[in-house]
Amino acid sequence: MRDELSMIKYQVSCAETHLARADREYAYYKNGHPYAGMNDKDDHYLKSQKAYAAAKKCAEKALELLRRTPDGDLERRARAILDKCNRNK
């Protein structure tokens, strides 16, 4: 049980990290911000979509684990990440 809770926390934390990266890359795409070594705006868009997909995957895995070990706060955070990922397709 304790190991599962640690794994859930890890998955939610990873999802939040990927989501922050996705939001940053999407902002670069939207605002035309050049990033070192990336001159094409489409590269930022592709990186943001990959990061959103990774965040969604981690959040889904966390929710799957939460079915066996419920935790209200972690579930709320994971569902918020999934909602944001689903809106940014």
C-alpha positions in Angstrom: 0.0 0.0 0.0 2.8 2.4 0.9 4.7 1.6 -2.3 1.5 2.1 -4.4 1.0 5.6 -2.8 4.6 6.5 -3.6 4.1 5.4 -7.2 0.9 7.4 -7.4 2.7 10.5 -6.1 5.5 9.9 -8.6 3.1 9.6 -11.5 1.2 12.7 -10.6 4.5 14.6 -10.1 5.7 13.5 -13.5 2.4 14.4 -15.1 2.7 17.9 -13.6 6.2 18.3 -14.9 5.3 17.2 -18.4 2.3 19.5 -18.3 4.4 22.5 -17.3 6.8 21.7 -20.2 3.9 21.4 -22.6 2.4 24.7 -21.5 5.8 26.4 -21.9 6.4 24.9 -25.4 2.9 25.8 -26.5 3.4 29.4 -25.3 6.7 29.5 -27.4 4.7 28.2 -30.4 1.9 30.7 -29.9 4.1 33.7 -29.3 6.8 32.8 -31.8 9.5 32.7 -29.2 12.8 31.3 -30.6 14.4 28.6 -28.5 18.1 27.6 -28.8 18.5 25.4 -31.8 14.8 25.6 -32.8 13.9 28.2 -35.5 10.7 26.6 -36.7 7.5 27.3 -34.7 6.1 23.9 -35.6 8.9 22.3 -33.6 7.5 24.0 -30.5 4.0 22.8 -31.3 5.2 19.2 -31.8 7.2 19.3 -28.6 4.1 20.6 -26.7 1.9 17.9 -28.1 4.4 15.2 -27.1 4.6 16.6 -23.6 0.8 16.8 -23.3 0.6 13.1 -24.4 3.3 12.2 -21.8 1.4 14.1 -19.1 -1.9 12.4 -20.0 -0.2 9.0 -19.9 1.2 9.6 -16.4 -2.1 11.0 -15.1 -4.0 8.0 -16.5 -1.6 5.6 -14.8 -2.0 7.5 -11.5 -5.8 7.3 -11.8 -5.6 3.6 -12.5 -3.5 3.1 -9.3 -5.8 5.4 -7.4 -8.7 2.9 -7.9 -6.9 0.5 -5.5 -5.5 3.1 -3.2 -7.8 6.2 -3.0 -6.4 9.6 -2.2 -8.7 12.6 -2.8 -6.0 15.2 -3.4 -3.9 13.2 -5.8 -7.0 12.2 -7.7 -8.1 15.8 -8.0 -4.6 16.8 -9.3 -4.5 13.9 -11.8 -8.0 14.7 -13.1 -7.1 18.4 -13.6 -4.1 17.3 -15.6 -6.3 15.0 -17.8 -8.8 17.8 -18.4 -6.2 20.2 -19.5 -4.5 17.7 -21.8 -7.8 16.8 -23.4 -8.5 20.5 -24.1 -5.1 21.1 -25.7 -5.4 18.8 -28.7 
